[in-house]
Amino acid sequence: MSAQFETIDTPSLCAIRASFLDFKQVVGQASDIVSQFRFIQDGLLVIQQGRILWFGEWQQGQHLYPDLAVTHYPDQWIVPGFIDTHIHYPQTEMIAAYGEQLLSWLEKYTFPVEMQFADKQYASEISRFFIQQLFSNGTTTALVFGSAHPQSVDALFEVAEEVNMRLIAGKVMMDRHAPAELCDTVESSYTDSKRLIEKWHGKGRLLYAITPRFAPTSTPEQLQAAQRLREEFPDVYVQTHLSENQAEIEWVKQLFPERKNYLDVYHHYGLTGERSVFAHGIHLCEDEWQCLSETQSSIAFCPTSNLFIGSGLFKLTEAWKHQVSVGMGTDVGGGTSFNILQTLNEAYKVMQLQGYSLSACEALYLATLGAAHALKLDDKLGNFAIGKEADFVVLDLEATPLQRLRQQHSGTVDEKLFALIMLGDDRNIYCTYVNGVLVHQRDTR
């Protein structure tokens, strides 16, 4: 199972030539996305010490950097690295578990698997496999749940640090309604989380997220401890689940009858706000949308998981209406693929069922610059702006005979991008670069 990174030594100053797609600026409405879309048929990306030094047309760049060795991908497209705003690395081995909805799925599959992460060596092995899976699917940044064991987060950060990856993660806080082997306490969850924050947050490209699993598995006292951490470390993230399943919502009402809705539980304990990312948000009322908007909280849209576990259809149009930032989440292991292209494929279908045609541009935006904005990292990631971190993916549009045939009958960039999203998977990930370094190259034998 052990996976080895394919990191290749890269000079401090290097250049990439290819066709490039990105978005110039963050937008507030879906209708503004097309105006910010940028396609350079023959472009040049110059990277210095892991950051973008120059970006533009090849014809201009070749004269500015005449002596620089250039890596050329003449038949591929390059996009900013995909960003996964919600994923559980301890659930890697139980992906595609059969036949349950959320609450029974947790008890039958999730909790037993997560118990194994008390073993640091095991956590390290899965961490390495997990991050290689991200890279081989073109994902360069992720917001990740660990298990309840602090060593699971140490293991993940240690592996991410090896490759200088931009990664956000946290130890699950959970002191009730779970097996005793997975439960922490109010005090231990606070102490362990604080230690992890002090050790990892801001170290290199690593960031920490306070991580109550979801309201039913935390007592009010533990949510108060999470609030205390947020107040002591205001620049860390918060990640948790929100309104994924109707039975879950009813359970929250029973456990917190004094709160007016599910989101109000988190808001009451100071867990909404910038860098707060709520996974799912499928069944939200108007008050919850307003609260998310007013607090500048974000949502992770997880279509493969929402369909697989039978949770419901996310209302992306409501997010745009209320100016709530959204990023894509694979939600492995409830989600059935690490691949963002496949996740966007499912997002298109979710929106079709609601009478909304998700465009290829909007889909790519939600997986790159839009996701970076949802994580408040759009000053560092998400497009090819000068000074940003050089995380990007080289895409092969014709990885299969069917894709080759389809692309030959696609005229515009938009048509080609849409076909890629509908038919694409890990075979389309030709190369992945993290911080300007090649970390994955598809086997072309």
Secondary structure, DSSP 4 states (H G I P E B T S, - for coil): -----------SEEEEEEEEEEESS--SSGGGHHHHEEEEEEEEEEEETTEEEEEEEHHHHHHHSTTS-EEEEEEEEEEEPEEEEEEEGGGGGGTT--S--HHHHIIIIIHHHHGGGGSHHHHHHHHHHHHHHHHHTTEEEEEEE--SSHHHHHHHHHHHHHTT-EEEEEPEE--SSS-GGG---HHHHHHHHHHHHHHHTTSTTEEEEEEE--GGGS-HHHHHHHHHHHHHSTTSEEEEEES--HHHHHHHHHH-TTSSSHHHHHHHTT--STTEEEEE--S--HHHHHHHHHHT-EEEE-HHHHHHTT-----HHHHHHTT-EEEE---TTTSS-S-HHHHHHHHHHHHHTTT----HHHHHHHHTHHHHHHTT-TTTSSS--TTSB--EEEE-TTSSHHHHHHHHT--SHHHHHHHHHHH--GGGEEEEEETTEEEEE----
